[in-house]
Amino acid sequence: MTANAPHAASAPIPARRPAPRTHHGDTFEDPYEWLREKDSPEVIAHLEAENAHTDAALAHLEPLRERIFQEIKTRVRETDLSLPSRRGAWWYYGRTVAGKQYGIQCRAPISGPDDWTPPTLSPDVEVPGEQVLLDANAEAEGQEFFSLGSFDVSDDGTRMLWGVDVSGDERYTVRVKDLATGQTLPDVLEGTFSGAHFLPDGTHVVYTTVDDAWRPDRAWLHPVGRAGRDDDREIYRDDDERFWVGAGVTRSNRFLVVESGSSVTSEVALLDAATVAADAEATPRVVWPRREGVEYGVDHAVVDGDDWLYILHNDGALDFELVRARPEAPEELETVLAHEPGRRLLDIDCFRDFAVVEYRREGLPRLALLDYRTHELTEIEFDEPLYAAGLSGNPEWAPPVLRIGYGSFTTPGSVFEYVLPGSNGVSDGAPGDLILRRQVEVLGGYDAAEYGQARLWAPAADGTRVPVSLVWKRSFGEPGTSVRPVHLYGYGSYEHSIDPSFSVARLSELDRGVVFAVAHVRGGGEMGRQWYEDGKLQAKRNTFTDFVDVARHLVSEGYTTPDRLVAEGGSAGGLLMGAIANLAPELFAGVLADVPFVDALTTILDPSLPLTVIEWDEWGDPLHHAEVYEYMRSYTPYENVREGVAYPRILAMTSLNDTRVLYVEPAKWVARLREVGADALFKIEMVAGHGGVSGRYNAWRERSFQLAWLLDVLGVADS
């Protein structure tokens, strides 16, 4: 768009107050850095003006937004129950109720120790013995934002804890309840990070807290029944600013595991879960001392009566290998699964009689059972060419079945139970059977056969083949046979993979003829560890050029045209959006950037900002290395907005209380884009965090807002 962009005249124009930022002999005059003052009335007034401007500019889309919201709403069974999961003497499950934003956590007693077939529950039929554990709607009463960051029940089923955030800053207040009496105990643990849980005996809570940079740096042990945190014991602390701390108990209940890790290095320490509470002198025993670039994870199994640590690591093994060692001699290793290039080992979960290994091969996630004695893998196979599968809700140490979450672009979220060898604990399956226990019901006559999914390969400029996933509605014709509107999504950082998943909201665009595509660019993890390595640090530009090359391929092969192509990405994917808008603005009609990391260099240069030092392993350290500074300066979106080009329409969305990507980044970026005449709109949630608004109806309305804008840009708003 040029200076006569339709929304330019009434757009808020923040004052220019250049502030110099000098590093490595380079000075950048930042005119909008003053917008960082979150508590300034002037800044708040500007953000509110941005919201008012966006509302006015997109008011004509309100009827479409409402239609899309109703489409989503009518496809979802609003009053429903999840599949019960057995833990101890109870079946645990969640309820949703029409008209209520949040879920309700419930449980019902098992019928007996051999009861492993989950009960079929109906929203309209009372469940015998049901107990409501936590009604999040009651917890959220009177709050504009609500997020449940911790929820756990003790192994014996007598105590419950939950942690709540009501501002969006990902800091949770944990409380404890006695489920036998219904009494809320005096425990109030403020300022915790997510993921608090009980020790196996339920007498203590393990939780983590953050430092001034909002980094989880300490693990604590809290005795249940005590008010506040004064009596809590610090069991682990990591002063390295690059490392995040987390804690958990092995499924065997043998060890309390404390993990500390950066993007490229990790260290695991163990405490005896049965004695740590009573032994005030207990200190974590490190499995392997940290070494730069070595990542590993640990689980525990008992094989023929002997304790073993199963360790997944990348020391000399790019795609990781699996070894095992005795807890008392973790340096004496026995290879279980040798490194195999192209098979990226992701995780191991140990059970009493077997382990489950999760890995990636040929761009898709895989699951396999590991025999402890022979070390043989038995892969669990699925029929679709594109899918995602992983373990789902398996808290028991010795189950007769394995719960697996499954889905694809066309198959709604499903839960299967894989009947394990030697199992006699289920009445409706034999060993090796894969039983579908639940599939999310899509109302309104959804038929998966009416939709198609496929993977194609786009050539990058350096010859690399980039995988691209497509999903479409068949009645509009096969992609590539005619020009179609295309919605192209990308991420490409932290080795995070964008695997096939079903979306009810996406049906609203597919049913209007839009093809949804995912560019699996370098920097993600879809094609193994090397795929990630080739899209980070000084190779980060590959992420951006891959996305542009995918877009060019879709255009050159007749899938779409630039005026019918919209790009979307969020967080680090928002950085991708800002970069491709600068690199190839002519290729896209619109760019949707959600919580976008578009002022990356300013953030990464300032170690006082939340999480900055942690990010140096991903992006590089421009503060101390001139070559990193120059490389990042060449691509960071805010500093590279171009004069004299026609930018695509841009919609940036963020939240005031986001602690991961600060609101100021898109605020500055949009102001700079408007300087060059771009049609850029900015929407900010004033009470929310990195994940956006809370509550399912609010989330549906937010996505309806985005999709209405996207469909308008693609020219199918009236479809």
Secondary structure, 3 states (H helix, E strand, C coil): CCCCCCCCCCCCCCCCCCEEEEECCEEEEECCHHHHCCCCHHHHHHHHHHHHHHHHHCHHHHHHHHHHHHHHHHHECCCEECCCEEECCEEEEEEECCCCCCCEEEEEECCCCCCCCCCCCCCCCCCCCCEEEEEHHHHCCCCCCCEEEEEEECCCCCEEEEEEECCCCCCEEEEEEECCCCEEEEEEEEEECCCCEECCCCCEEEEEEECCCCCEEEEEEEECCCCCCCCCEEEEECCCCCCEEEEEECCCCCEEEEEEECCCCEEEEEEECCCCCCCCCCCCEECCCCCCCCCEEEEEEEECCEEEEEEEECCCCCCCEEEEEECCEEEEEEEEECCCCCEEEEEEEECCCCEEEEEEECCEEEEEEECCCCCCEEEECCCCCCCEEEECCCCCCCCCEEEEEEECCCCCCEEEEEECCCCCCCCCCCCCCEEEEEECCECCCCCHHHEEEEEEEEECCCCCEEEEEEEEEHHHCCCCCCCCCEEEEECCCCCCCCCCCCCCCCHHHHCCCCEEEEECCCCCCCCCHHHHHCCCHHHCHHHHHHHHHHHHHHHHCCCCCHHHEEEEEECHHHHHHHHHHHHCHHHCCEEEEECCCCCHHHHHHCCCCCCHHHHHHHHCCCCCCHHHHHHHHCCCCHHHCCCCCCCCEEEEEEECCCCCCCCHHHHHHHHHHHHCCCCEEEEEECCCECCECCCHHHHHHHHHHHHHHHHHHHCCCCC
